[in-house]
């Protein structure tokens, strides 16, 4: 057997977008795992690594985020977005329409959930908020719902819990993710479309693939930003947390524990972090850290250290001793 011929390189615009970091919004089909879909996207782009945010079970379809290059460091931000699903649920007994509507209404808001047995995470009971739960249609023992919940909401568990509340039991038959935060399935593409765009790009038509590679700014601009002073930019780039004195501006309010993005005065992303205080408390916060910088997104070599550059003036030289006499 002979090795396959190397793929032609992408045009410069594509290569640069990948170097800067970018996201794909893929329409995952039912069947393959999220890991397998991510691996296929990696190979189509010819990159050494790729990662996904928000795992979908093999039998679940819909919006799957895949990141390449520096976008891999931003995947934790995507996990904070609420997720939207359309779910088909089957009841195990007869339930009046009014009773179903009443119980669905009761599940809006904070709910306790335990991940399913086949879940990839530790099975601990936790609280998730159901922001929206709308009955779309019903046919006998099956009904279709539109669900918006916190990241980490298990719709399979929700279906079982609704059945128990109705006293007839229920299970999830089919599930599709239709949105992640402000991003919807309308912006997603299939693997076939990605393959076609990659082939066209290697043939010289870059515009189709470029449109599929979303720049990382589309994600981080959804979070509150903290504009850094020059000295603080250098310190954060080298791994330091952020003190109040290093802040130039806070264009949007944020609360303690919220993810924030740290940008330099030119608007370039430097790091992502977690707010240690509310933005309303910054004015009176004189000492200590105000943002825990979690991940640095820039090359520290671009920002020479400034914290040791201001030296005290040299002390005057002592007067020369009198020449010895005699």
Backbone bond lengths (Angstrom), bond angles and torsions (degrees), N, CA, C in turn:
res aa  C-N    CA-C-N  psi(-1)  N-CA   C-N-CA  omega(-1)  CA-C   N-CA-C  phi
1 X - - - 1.462 - - 1.519 110.24 -
2 X 1.304 116.38 146.45 1.455 121.20 176.92 1.514 109.06 -109.84
3 X 1.327 114.59 149.15 1.454 119.48 178.26 1.520 109.99 -65.53
4 X 1.341 115.78 146.82 1.461 120.29 177.36 1.522 109.64 -65.03
5 X 1.313 115.37 145.68 1.460 120.10 178.87 1.518 109.88 -64.17
6 X 1.327 117.67 140.42 1.469 119.43 179.34 1.524 111.26 -61.73
7 X 1.328 115.24 145.57 1.456 120.15 -179.80 1.522 109.90 -71.34
8 X 1.338 118.30 146.75 1.462 120.30 174.96 1.529 109.76 -61.86
9 X 1.323 117.91 148.69 1.465 120.02 179.99 1.527 111.64 -70.01
10 X 1.319 115.21 156.60 1.456 120.29 174.07 1.521 110.23 -76.24
11 X 1.329 118.06 156.73 1.471 120.44 171.85 1.532 110.65 -59.41
12 X 1.316 115.89 159.76 1.465 121.40 -175.60 1.524 112.43 -56.74
13 X 1.337 117.70 -37.65 1.464 120.33 -177.32 1.528 111.32 -62.64
14 X 1.351 116.58 -38.05 1.458 121.21 178.51 1.521 110.26 -70.80
15 X 1.324 116.71 -46.72 1.465 120.69 -179.65 1.522 111.09 -59.27
16 X 1.330 116.26 -39.58 1.465 118.98 179.55 1.517 111.77 -68.09
17 X 1.328 117.82 -41.02 1.463 121.16 179.08 1.533 110.21 -60.72
18 X 1.314 116.54 -39.76 1.465 119.95 178.80 1.527 110.38 -68.55
19 X 1.335 117.58 -41.19 1.472 120.80 178.62 1.516 111.16 -62.20
20 X 1.327 117.14 -37.81 1.459 121.30 -179.11 1.525 112.05 -75.13
21 X 1.326 116.57 -17.73 1.458 121.51 -177.49 1.509 110.69 100.50
22 X 1.322 116.30 132.01 1.460 119.57 -179.55 1.520 109.95 -154.87
23 X 1.352 114.40 163.55 1.454 122.47 -179.39 1.524 110.47 -119.53
24 X 1.315 114.72 147.13 1.454 122.48 168.74 1.518 108.44 -109.97
25 X 1.322 117.53 137.59 1.458 122.49 172.79 1.522 106.55 -104.85
26 X 1.322 116.04 97.31 1.456 121.39 -174.70 1.521 111.52 -96.51
27 X 1.329 115.46 146.50 1.461 122.18 172.23 1.528 106.46 -94.79
28 X 1.336 114.79 95.94 1.462 119.45 -177.89 1.529 110.05 -71.05
29 X 1.329 117.81 130.18 1.468 119.52 176.45 1.527 110.80 -82.27
30 X 1.309 116.70 165.77 1.458 120.85 171.73 1.523 108.63 -72.07
31 X 1.318 116.58 141.27 1.461 121.22 177.72 1.508 112.73 123.91
32 X 1.337 118.41 -73.06 1.468 119.20 -178.71 1.531 111.22 -74.63
33 X 1.327 114.79 158.43 1.462 120.16 175.60 1.523 110.14 -77.67
34 X 1.328 116.24 163.97 1.466 120.44 175.47 1.519 110.59 -61.09
35 X 1.333 116.65 -36.71 1.467 121.02 179.02 1.529 110.80 -63.05
36 X 1.323 116.92 -42.11 1.461 120.07 -179.32 1.521 111.47 -66.84
37 X 1.341 117.17 -42.72 1.464 120.99 178.10 1.524 110.19 -60.72
38 X 1.338 116.63 -41.80 1.462 120.99 178.49 1.527 110.86 -63.16
39 X 1.330 117.02 -40.13 1.468 120.54 178.83 1.526 110.88 -64.66
40 X 1.324 117.63 -40.01 1.466 120.10 177.44 1.531 110.67 -62.72
41 X 1.332 116.62 -43.39 1.469 119.74 178.63 1.526 110.75 -62.81
42 X 1.330 116.34 -40.80 1.476 120.77 177.37 1.522 110.82 -57.75
43 X 1.332 116.34 -46.40 1.465 119.74 -177.73 1.529 111.70 -68.67
44 X 1.318 117.71 -36.87 1.459 120.34 178.45 1.523 111.70 -63.86
45 X 1.341 115.97 -33.38 1.466 120.39 179.60 1.519 111.97 -88.24
46 X 1.338 117.08 -12.00 1.453 119.69 179.30 1.511 113.44 67.26
47 X 1.332 117.48 33.41 1.464 121.67 179.98 1.529 108.88 -104.27
48 X 1.343 116.89 155.99 1.472 118.98 -177.02 1.522 113.83 -71.52
49 X 1.330 117.43 -26.71 1.466 119.08 -177.87 1.520 110.41 -152.65
50 X 1.322 114.61 156.20 1.459 122.58 176.06 1.519 107.18 -152.85
51 X 1.310 116.77 157.61 1.453 120.73 179.50 1.512 110.50 -141.99
52 X 1.336 116.30 159.81 1.460 119.81 179.73 1.522 110.11 -123.45
53 X 1.313 115.94 159.30 1.463 122.40 179.60 1.518 108.67 -122.17
54 X 1.339 116.82 129.31 1.452 120.33 178.19 1.512 111.46 79.97
55 X 1.334 117.37 80.25 1.462 122.01 -176.16 1.528 111.43 -63.33
56 X 1.329 115.59 135.68 1.462 122.73 171.92 1.521 108.46 -108.22
57 X 1.327 117.41 132.88 1.460 121.16 176.27 1.533 109.78 -58.88
58 X 1.340 117.48 156.92 1.468 119.65 -179.15 1.526 114.05 -54.45
59 X 1.346 118.28 -35.85 1.471 119.44 -177.41 1.523 112.82 -89.29
60 X 1.323 117.70 11.04 1.467 122.56 178.10 1.523 108.68 -109.67
61 X 1.315 116.87 138.74 1.462 121.84 179.66 1.517 110.13 -111.32
62 X 1.335 114.59 172.11 1.457 119.19 171.55 1.507 115.06 120.97
63 X 1.310 114.65 -162.02 1.460 123.50 -169.27 1.526 112.05 -66.69
64 X 1.330 116.37 120.00 1.461 123.09 177.48 1.523 108.34 -127.55
65 X 1.335 115.40 123.51 1.459 120.96 178.58 1.525 109.81 -86.30
66 X 1.328 116.28 130.26 1.457 122.13 176.00 1.525 107.75 -124.99
67 X 1.329 115.90 128.95 1.455 120.67 -179.10 1.517 111.75 -113.19
68 X 1.332 116.44 146.84 1.466 122.25 176.01 1.521 108.74 -132.69
69 X 1.345 115.36 154.62 1.454 119.69 179.90 1.522 111.29 64.83
70 X 1.332 118.03 -147.66 1.463 121.17 -179.95 1.527 114.32 -58.36
71 X 1.329 117.78 -16.15 1.469 119.97 177.73 1.525 111.43 -62.36
72 X 1.332 117.89 -21.53 1.459 120.54 178.42 1.525 111.11 -59.05
73 X 1.325 117.03 -32.61 1.458 120.28 -179.07 1.527 112.32 -74.48
74 X 1.333 116.56 -15.17 1.460 120.31 -179.49 1.521 112.90 -96.62
75 X 1.320 118.19 -2.17 1.463 120.37 -179.20 1.534 112.44 -56.02
76 X 1.358 119.63 -36.04 1.469 118.11 177.49 1.529 113.62 -59.78
77 X 1.340 118.07 -29.18 1.465 119.64 177.83 1.523 110.83 -65.62
78 X 1.330 116.19 -38.51 1.461 119.90 -179.41 1.523 111.60 -63.42
79 X 1.321 116.31 -30.12 1.456 120.07 -179.14 1.529 112.05 -68.63
80 X 1.321 116.93 -15.20 1.460 119.88 -179.23 1.529 113.16 -86.03
81 X 1.327 117.07 -16.48 1.463 119.49 179.59 1.528 110.59 -69.04
82 X 1.339 118.44 141.29 1.474 119.52 168.49 1.522 109.86 -61.03
83 X 1.321 115.71 152.48 1.463 121.52 -179.76 1.534 109.62 -113.10
84 X 1.329 115.52 148.92 1.472 121.07 179.45 1.524 109.03 -120.77
85 X 1.328 115.75 136.26 1.460 121.59 -177.94 1.524 110.41 -136.11
86 X 1.318 115.08 153.11 1.457 122.46 164.22 1.520 106.19 -111.78
87 X 1.335 115.98 125.44 1.465 120.57 -173.33 1.523 110.38 -125.91
88 X 1.338 115.32 138.08 1.451 121.95 173.47 1.531 108.01 -103.52
89 X 1.337 115.93 119.60 1.464 121.81 -175.47 1.528 108.83 -116.53
90 X 1.344 115.56 141.19 1.462 120.03 178.00 1.519 109.58 -114.51
91 X 1.332 115.85 126.93 1.463 122.77 176.51 1.522 109.94 -83.33
92 X 1.332 117.02 149.98 1.461 122.11 179.81 1.528 112.07 -99.14
93 X 1.325 116.28 10.83 1.454 120.14 179.38 1.513 110.13 -165.15
94 X 1.310 116.96 178.18 1.463 121.84 -178.65 1.529 110.33 -80.44
95 X 1.333 114.91 135.96 1.462 121.56 -179.85 1.526 108.12 -140.62
96 X 1.330 119.08 127.93 1.464 120.84 176.01 1.529 111.06 -64.91
97 X 1.316 115.87 150.80 1.461 120.29 179.32 1.522 111.83 -56.37
98 X 1.319 116.81 -41.59 1.458 120.82 -177.44 1.525 111.07 -63.11
99 X 1.349 116.77 -39.61 1.463 120.02 179.82 1.524 110.77 -66.98
100 X 1.329 117.23 -40.93 1.464 120.59 178.17 1.520 110.61 -62.47
101 X 1.319 117.65 -45.26 1.465 121.57 179.55 1.522 110.78 -60.94
102 X 1.333 116.76 -41.03 1.466 120.94 -178.73 1.530 111.11 -64.69
103 X 1.321 116.86 -45.01 1.462 120.00 -178.12 1.526 111.48 -68.26
104 X 1.320 117.36 -40.16 1.464 119.41 177.04 1.521 110.96 -60.00
105 X 1.304 116.76 -38.65 1.466 120.75 177.95 1.524 110.57 -63.29
106 X 1.326 117.20 -37.04 1.469 121.18 -178.97 1.525 112.33 -67.52
107 X 1.335 117.77 -23.55 1.459 120.49 -178.39 1.532 112.99 -87.77
108 X 1.298 118.25 0.97 1.469 119.84 173.72 1.526 109.00 -76.95
109 X 1.345 115.51 140.52 1.456 119.64 -178.35 1.517 111.17 101.85
110 X 1.336 118.35 -165.53 1.472 121.52 -178.88 1.527 111.34 -66.37
111 X 1.333 115.67 134.38 1.466 121.23 177.34 1.523 108.78 -135.99
112 X 1.321 116.56 150.05 1.459 122.04 172.50 1.522 108.39 -84.04
113 X 1.343 115.86 136.57 1.455 120.11 177.17 1.524 110.53 -139.17
114 X 1.326 115.58 144.49 1.461 122.81 169.36 1.509 107.32 -114.99
115 X 1.352 118.97 125.75 1.465 120.63 -179.24 1.519 111.61 -55.27
116 X 1.345 117.60 148.71 1.467 120.99 177.92 1.522 111.85 -59.04
117 X 1.333 116.47 160.74 1.461 121.92 -178.53 1.518 111.27 -57.73
118 X 1.348 117.54 -38.74 1.466 121.09 -177.22 1.514 113.14 -86.76
119 X 1.326 116.73 12.64 1.460 120.63 -179.29 1.528 110.45 -69.90
120 X 1.350 114.52 154.13 1.463 120.50 179.70 1.523 112.57 -85.60
121 X 1.333 117.96 -1.58 1.463 121.13 -178.18 1.518 109.81 -112.75
122 X 1.338 115.25 164.86 1.456 120.94 179.61 1.522 110.09 -62.94
123 X 1.325 116.84 136.66 1.460 121.42 -175.24 1.525 110.06 -83.97
124 X 1.323 115.37 82.20 1.456 122.52 176.07 1.519 109.11 -119.33
125 X 1.310 115.69 140.35 1.463 119.35 179.26 1.525 108.90 -70.00
126 X 1.334 115.67 133.59 1.457 119.61 178.98 1.516 109.98 -145.79
127 X 1.327 115.70 169.47 1.456 121.23 -178.14 1.523 109.45 -101.57
128 X 1.322 115.97 131.90 1.450 122.62 172.43 1.522 108.19 -130.13
129 X 1.326 116.41 149.26 1.464 120.67 -178.94 1.514 110.23 -102.49
130 X 1.333 115.72 127.40 1.464 122.07 173.61 1.530 106.91 -92.62
131 X 1.316 117.29 108.61 1.462 121.53 -175.69 1.526 111.85 -81.02
132 X 1.312 116.45 -30.94 1.467 120.72 -178.57 1.522 108.84 -147.44
133 X 1.318 115.91 136.45 1.465 121.13 177.80 1.524 106.99 -147.03
134 X 1.335 115.89 98.74 1.458 122.01 -171.81 1.527 110.28 -118.19
135 X 1.326 116.31 131.26 1.464 121.26 174.60 1.524 108.40 -79.63
136 X 1.328 116.81 117.29 1.463 121.36 -178.56 1.524 112.09 -87.17
137 X 1.317 116.63 -44.77 1.465 120.66 177.47 1.525 109.36 -164.72
138 X 1.324 114.89 163.16 1.464 120.17 179.02 1.524 109.79 -143.53
139 X 1.332 114.78 140.49 1.454 120.80 174.45 1.531 107.74 -138.05
140 X 1.319 115.46 105.01 1.462 123.65 -178.68 1.534 110.59 54.18
141 X 1.354 117.95 -113.96 1.468 119.90 -173.64 1.529 112.84 -91.93
142 X 1.319 118.68 6.42 1.462 122.13 177.42 1.524 110.37 -116.58
143 X 1.335 115.33 142.16 1.467 118.77 174.69 1.529 109.59 -141.67
144 X 1.331 115.08 151.57 1.465 123.79 -177.04 1.520 108.65 -110.71
145 X 1.342 116.30 129.36 1.465 120.44 -178.96 1.522 110.52 -125.96
146 X 1.330 114.48 151.40 1.462 123.80 173.83 1.524 106.40 -106.64
147 X 1.338 116.61 119.25 1.465 121.58 -172.98 1.520 110.01 -121.40
148 X 1.334 116.92 129.84 1.465 122.23 169.12 1.517 106.86 -120.27
149 X 1.336 116.16 120.27 1.456 120.34 -177.50 1.512 112.01 -139.38
150 X 1.332 114.83 165.21 1.460 119.94 174.42 1.516 110.42 -53.87
151 X 1.324 115.55 155.60 1.451 119.49 171.12 1.524 108.56 -57.85
152 X 1.331 116.53 136.05 1.451 120.23 -177.56 1.511 114.00 91.97
153 X 1.341 117.44 3.34 1.464 120.42 174.80 1.530 109.15 -73.91
154 X 1.318 116.90 131.74 1.464 121.54 179.29 1.521 108.85 -100.50
155 X 1.333 116.06 108.05 1.457 120.62 -178.70 1.529 110.28 -70.37
156 X 1.325 117.35 -30.10 1.461 120.32 175.76 1.534 110.18 -61.36
157 X 1.330 116.08 -43.97 1.467 120.65 177.00 1.518 110.54 -65.77
158 X 1.327 116.99 -39.28 1.466 120.90 178.61 1.524 110.78 -59.55
159 X 1.329 117.49 -43.68 1.467 121.18 180.00 1.527 110.78 -60.95
160 X 1.330 116.52 -43.67 1.472 120.40 179.15 1.524 110.71 -64.31
161 X 1.345 116.11 -43.14 1.468 119.75 -178.42 1.527 111.88 -65.58
162 X 1.341 117.34 -37.49 1.469 120.54 177.10 1.526 109.55 -63.50
163 X 1.335 116.58 -42.27 1.459 119.34 178.16 1.518 112.46 -61.29
164 X 1.326 116.49 -41.62 1.463 119.83 178.85 1.526 110.95 -64.62
165 X 1.342 116.76 -39.92 1.463 120.22 179.30 1.526 111.08 -64.96
166 X 1.336 116.78 -30.16 1.470 121.23 178.70 1.529 111.98 -82.46
167 X 1.334 116.50 -13.52 1.451 120.55 178.66 1.513 115.00 80.47
168 X 1.335 117.91 14.56 1.473 120.49 -178.66 1.530 112.99 -126.24
169 X 1.326 117.28 -6.35 1.462 123.56 -174.11 1.534 110.49 68.86
170 X 1.335 114.95 158.80 1.463 121.63 -179.19 1.522 108.28 -163.20
171 X 1.319 116.08 163.71 1.461 120.02 175.06 1.526 109.23 -146.64
172 X 1.325 114.71 158.96 1.465 121.66 179.22 1.516 109.30 -82.80
173 X 1.337 117.51 126.83 1.466 121.25 178.61 1.520 112.40 -96.81
174 X 1.314 117.12 -37.43 1.468 119.99 -177.82 1.513 108.81 -153.96
175 X 1.353 114.67 147.38 1.467 119.82 -176.83 1.519 109.59 -143.79
176 X 1.341 114.77 139.61 1.464 121.08 176.03 1.519 108.99 -138.29
177 X 1.354 116.33 129.47 1.473 120.03 174.28 1.520 108.57 -83.47
178 X 1.320 115.95 124.46 1.465 121.03 -176.56 1.520 113.62 -109.72
179 X 1.333 117.60 -8.03 1.454 118.62 -179.34 1.515 112.58 -165.15
180 X 1.331 115.04 152.74 1.462 123.22 173.48 1.519 106.68 -135.33
181 X 1.339 116.41 109.27 1.460 119.03 -175.12 1.514 110.24 57.61
182 X 1.341 117.81 -131.16 1.473 120.12 -178.81 1.524 113.96 -82.68
183 X 1.326 118.04 1.82 1.460 122.19 -175.31 1.530 109.60 -101.08
184 X 1.335 116.67 133.73 1.460 121.07 -174.50 1.528 111.21 -119.38
185 X 1.343 114.76 168.15 1.458 120.93 -179.38 1.530 112.31 -61.60
186 X 1.327 117.32 -20.09 1.465 120.08 179.16 1.526 111.61 -61.21
187 X 1.343 116.95 -25.13 1.464 120.97 -179.22 1.521 112.29 -92.70
188 X 1.337 118.18 -2.79 1.457 120.80 -176.16 1.528 111.33 -85.49
189 X 1.332 115.03 160.62 1.462 121.09 179.94 1.527 108.81 -133.49
190 X 1.317 116.47 155.45 1.452 121.37 177.94 1.526 110.34 -81.30
191 X 1.320 115.84 165.59 1.461 119.96 175.46 1.526 111.31 -63.02
192 X 1.318 116.77 -33.19 1.475 119.93 177.50 1.521 110.65 -64.16
193 X 1.330 116.49 -42.38 1.463 119.70 177.35 1.528 111.34 -64.61
194 X 1.336 116.58 -38.25 1.464 119.90 176.78 1.523 110.72 -64.28
195 X 1.326 116.99 -42.93 1.468 120.75 179.21 1.524 111.04 -62.10
196 X 1.333 116.91 -42.45 1.466 120.43 179.20 1.525 110.76 -63.80
197 X 1.351 116.61 -43.04 1.463 120.65 -179.14 1.522 110.77 -65.48
198 X 1.348 117.66 -38.51 1.461 121.11 178.87 1.532 110.16 -65.77
199 X 1.332 117.07 -40.61 1.474 120.47 178.45 1.531 110.65 -63.56
200 X 1.334 116.42 -44.05 1.469 119.89 179.15 1.529 110.93 -63.47
201 X 1.347 116.50 -38.81 1.467 119.80 -179.37 1.521 110.38 -64.33
202 X 1.319 117.26 -41.43 1.469 119.98 179.69 1.530 111.36 -70.83
203 X 1.334 116.00 -15.74 1.463 120.14 175.98 1.522 111.74 -92.53
204 X 1.342 116.61 -0.52 1.459 120.48 176.33 1.506 115.41 112.30
205 X 1.350 118.97 -9.99 1.478 121.49 179.55 1.522 109.12 -99.43
206 X 1.325 116.64 92.02 1.466 121.54 -171.09 1.515 113.80 -83.19
207 X 1.337 118.40 -18.57 1.469 119.92 -167.18 1.529 112.98 -63.76
208 X 1.325 117.35 -32.63 1.470 119.02 -177.03 1.528 111.60 -69.86
209 X 1.324 117.09 -46.47 1.458 120.20 178.77 1.522 111.09 -69.63
210 X 1.324 116.76 -35.82 1.467 120.00 179.49 1.525 110.47 -60.63
211 X 1.339 116.71 -35.86 1.460 120.82 179.39 1.534 111.87 -68.83
212 X 1.330 117.50 -24.73 1.466 121.16 -179.82 1.519 112.71 -85.95
213 X 1.336 117.29 -22.19 1.462 121.73 -179.27 1.523 108.90 -90.33
214 X 1.307 116.12 93.45 1.458 121.20 -176.49 1.528 110.53 -74.07
215 X 1.341 118.73 126.63 1.467 120.12 178.39 1.526 110.96 -64.93
216 X 1.330 116.02 152.74 1.465 120.16 -173.81 1.525 112.56 -65.30
217 X 1.330 117.64 -20.66 1.461 119.35 179.43 1.518 111.29 -61.56
218 X 1.337 118.67 -27.41 1.458 120.91 179.41 1.524 112.03 -63.37
219 X 1.336 116.55 -24.52 1.465 120.73 177.51 1.517 111.19 -90.43
220 X 1.342 117.32 -52.85 1.468 117.49 -170.82 1.524 113.48 -72.16
221 X 1.329 118.18 -19.39 1.462 118.71 177.60 1.532 111.82 -70.65
222 X 1.338 117.98 -12.08 1.454 121.53 177.51 1.534 112.09 -77.90
223 X 1.326 117.52 -6.89 1.460 121.82 -177.18 1.530 110.14 -111.90
224 X 1.346 117.20 154.40 1.476 119.81 177.51 1.525 109.92 -60.19
225 X 1.334 115.30 140.24 1.460 119.62 -179.85 1.525 110.45 -109.86
226 X 1.322 114.63 152.18 1.462 123.03 174.63 1.522 106.40 -122.48
227 X 1.333 116.93 119.03 1.459 121.56 -178.79 1.523 108.27 -87.57
228 X 1.331 116.07 127.51 1.458 122.04 -173.48 1.523 112.46 -96.37
229 X 1.316 115.26 145.83 1.457 120.43 168.27 1.528 108.88 -70.36
230 X 1.309 116.16 162.47 1.459 119.64 -174.06 1.526 112.16 -59.34
231 X 1.343 116.67 -45.48 1.465 119.28 -178.79 1.519 111.22 -65.17
232 X 1.349 117.32 -37.10 1.459 120.72 179.14 1.528 110.91 -69.89
233 X 1.324 117.16 -34.88 1.464 120.36 176.89 1.515 110.24 -58.19
234 X 1.320 116.19 -46.01 1.460 120.56 179.41 1.519 111.14 -63.22
235 X 1.335 116.84 -43.69 1.467 120.52 -178.37 1.526 111.24 -64.45
236 X 1.343 117.08 -44.84 1.467 120.77 179.94 1.522 110.26 -64.86
237 X 1.325 117.45 -40.40 1.461 120.87 179.17 1.525 111.51 -60.23
238 X 1.329 116.62 -26.68 1.462 121.32 179.71 1.521 112.12 -97.31
239 X 1.353 116.84 12.42 1.458 119.68 171.32 1.506 117.06 103.65
240 X 1.339 118.23 4.06 1.469 120.15 -178.39 1.527 111.12 -82.30
241 X 1.325 116.65 153.84 1.457 121.32 169.25 1.525 108.69 -77.98
242 X 1.326 116.50 175.98 1.463 120.69 -173.23 1.515 111.38 -109.51
243 X 1.345 115.99 129.33 1.460 122.97 174.13 1.526 109.40 -99.00
244 X 1.315 116.33 161.55 1.477 121.25 -177.76 1.525 111.79 -56.32
245 X 1.324 117.69 -37.74 1.465 120.79 -176.38 1.519 112.52 -64.68
246 X 1.337 118.12 -17.38 1.451 120.41 -178.07 1.513 114.76 -90.33
247 X 1.342 117.52 3.03 1.466 120.64 -176.12 1.518 110.75 -93.87
248 X 1.324 115.92 128.55 1.455 121.92 175.60 1.524 111.14 -91.09
249 X 1.338 117.56 -39.06 1.467 120.99 -178.99 1.524 109.37 -162.75
250 X 1.339 115.10 156.38 1.477 122.44 172.81 1.528 107.08 -131.10
251 X 1.337 117.40 90.31 1.474 120.78 -174.88 1.526 114.54 -60.88
252 X 1.350 118.45 -29.46 1.468 121.88 179.99 1.520 109.88 -128.92
253 X 1.319 114.75 146.24 1.458 119.90 178.64 1.523 110.60 -68.97
254 X 1.339 116.34 152.58 1.462 121.71 175.17 1.522 108.66 -146.66
255 X 1.314 115.77 164.82 1.455 121.38 -178.10 1.518 110.19 -117.89
256 X 1.309 115.34 160.18 1.465 121.40 178.85 1.527 109.75 -57.08
257 X 1.325 115.73 134.05 1.455 121.13 -179.58 1.511 114.24 89.87
258 X 1.334 118.43 -10.10 1.459 121.59 -178.96 1.521 110.38 -80.84
259 X 1.321 116.78 147.26 1.459 121.18 174.34 1.529 109.78 -73.80
260 X 1.321 115.84 137.12 1.460 121.91 177.69 1.521 108.26 -132.07
261 X 1.322 115.86 158.96 1.463 120.69 176.07 1.520 108.15 -110.47
262 X 1.321 115.63 137.77 1.457 122.38 -179.20 1.517 108.14 -103.78
263 X 1.330 116.62 120.57 1.464 121.44 -175.85 1.518 109.66 -123.84
264 X 1.335 116.23 152.79 1.458 119.14 176.07 1.525 109.89 -80.41
265 X 1.309 116.77 177.69 1.467 119.92 -174.45 1.524 112.84 -69.49
266 X 1.338 117.32 -9.69 1.462 121.22 175.46 1.529 111.77 -94.52
267 X 1.331 117.10 0.52 1.455 120.85 178.75 1.505 114.85 87.06
268 X 1.333 118.34 13.39 1.463 120.78 178.63 1.525 109.75 -89.92
269 X 1.321 116.03 137.56 1.452 121.50 -179.78 1.525 110.43 -69.15
270 X 1.344 115.38 128.43 1.465 121.58 179.64 1.523 110.43 -106.48
271 X 1.343 117.14 -44.68 1.461 120.71 -176.50 1.523 109.38 -160.52
272 X 1.322 115.72 165.60 1.462 121.07 169.34 1.519 107.42 -115.49
273 X 1.330 116.01 148.55 1.455 119.13 -176.12 1.507 111.98 -152.65
274 X 1.321 114.79 -176.41 1.461 122.35 179.39 1.517 109.18 -119.42
275 X 1.332 116.47 128.02 1.459 121.04 179.71 1.527 110.23 -67.27
276 X 1.314 116.81 130.45 1.458 121.93 178.77 1.514 111.93 -95.59
277 X 1.348 116.67 -10.92 1.464 122.45 176.82 1.523 108.35 -142.70
278 X 1.323 117.37 162.35 1.462 121.21 171.42 1.520 109.16 -69.33
279 X 1.324 117.17 147.84 1.468 119.65 177.73 1.526 111.44 -61.59
280 X 1.329 117.51 -28.67 1.467 120.91 179.24 1.524 112.48 -67.78
281 X 1.336 117.12 -16.32 1.459 121.22 -178.59 1.523 112.76 -95.01
282 X 1.337 117.48 -3.65 1.460 119.92 -173.64 1.524 112.93 -62.64
283 X 1.329 116.50 -38.15 1.467 119.20 -175.54 1.525 111.88 -59.32
284 X 1.317 117.10 -35.18 1.464 119.82 -178.52 1.510 113.68 -97.66
285 X 1.319 116.99 8.08 1.467 120.29 -177.00 1.523 108.54 -98.24
286 X 1.319 116.63 101.04 1.462 121.05 -174.41 1.522 113.49 -93.95
287 X 1.320 117.50 -28.86 1.460 120.25 -173.13 1.528 110.00 -130.67
288 X 1.320 115.37 154.92 1.459 120.63 176.49 1.519 112.75 87.92
289 X 1.339 115.17 172.91 1.453 121.59 -177.60 1.522 110.58 -82.02
290 X 1.335 115.69 146.70 1.468 120.58 177.82 1.530 111.81 -115.72
291 X 1.325 117.56 -18.39 1.467 121.90 175.87 1.518 108.25 -138.30
292 X 1.331 115.41 129.83 1.459 122.08 173.77 1.527 107.33 -89.37
293 X 1.324 116.70 108.28 1.471 121.09 -178.69 1.525 108.81 -74.89
294 X 1.338 117.11 114.93 1.455 121.99 -173.97 1.534 113.15 -89.74
295 X 1.322 116.19 -44.74 1.465 120.04 -176.26 1.525 109.94 -139.59
296 X 1.317 116.56 127.64 1.462 122.40 176.46 1.516 108.36 -89.37
297 X 1.328 116.36 133.66 1.475 121.32 -175.76 1.522 113.21 -107.71
298 X 1.318 118.19 -0.74 1.464 120.69 -176.85 1.522 109.85 -118.44
299 X 1.313 114.70 163.67 1.455 121.26 175.06 1.530 107.98 -78.25
300 X 1.332 119.11 117.25 1.471 120.04 -178.42 1.520 113.36 -57.65
301 X 1.330 117.62 -25.94 1.462 120.04 -179.12 1.522 112.26 -62.71
302 X 1.341 116.72 -20.34 1.470 119.79 178.57 1.518 112.24 -74.63
303 X 1.321 116.69 -15.24 1.464 120.88 -175.64 1.524 109.17 -123.88
304 X 1.339 117.52 89.93 1.471 119.93 -179.80 1.528 110.54 -58.03
305 X 1.335 118.12 142.25 1.470 120.67 178.90 1.520 110.87 -57.87
306 X 1.345 115.60 134.17 1.465 120.52 -179.70 1.518 112.34 -112.32
307 X 1.365 115.90 -13.74 1.464 117.15 -171.97 1.524 113.02 -70.22
308 X 1.343 119.40 -14.42 1.464 120.05 177.87 1.508 112.57 -111.38
309 X 1.348 116.43 13.76 1.463 119.15 -172.85 1.516 113.54 -86.88
310 X 1.341 118.10 -16.40 1.470 120.34 -178.06 1.524 108.84 -99.11
311 X 1.285 116.22 96.11 1.467 121.60 -177.86 1.515 111.05 -92.73
312 X 1.327 116.22 148.33 1.465 120.80 176.58 1.527 108.51 -68.90
313 X 1.335 117.09 146.24 1.468 118.65 179.09 1.525 110.60 -61.58
314 X 1.296 114.87 144.99 1.462 119.63 -179.06 1.522 110.44 -64.14
315 X 1.308 117.02 143.15 1.470 121.37 178.27 1.521 109.08 -69.20
316 X 1.358 117.54 146.74 1.473 118.79 179.19 1.524 111.19 -62.78
317 X 1.307 115.45 145.37 1.470 119.51 179.43 1.530 109.86 -67.39
318 X 1.324 116.96 142.20 1.475 118.85 179.17 1.522 110.21 -64.19
319 X 1.323 116.02 151.38 1.484 118.83 179.68 1.511 110.32 -60.91
320 X 1.312 114.48 143.99 1.464 119.13 -179.88 1.525 110.31 -63.80
321 X 1.328 117.26 139.98 1.465 120.26 178.65 1.529 111.04 -68.74
322 X 1.343 116.85 147.34 1.478 120.37 178.43 1.528 109.85 -61.72
323 X 1.306 115.33 140.32 1.463 119.16 177.63 1.518 109.18 -63.08
324 X 1.318 118.33 140.33 1.462 119.94 179.98 1.521 110.92 -62.43
325 X 1.330 117.15 147.33 1.452 121.99 -179.51 1.532 109.52 -110.16
326 X 1.349 115.30 163.40 1.445 120.66 173.32 1.507 112.75 80.38
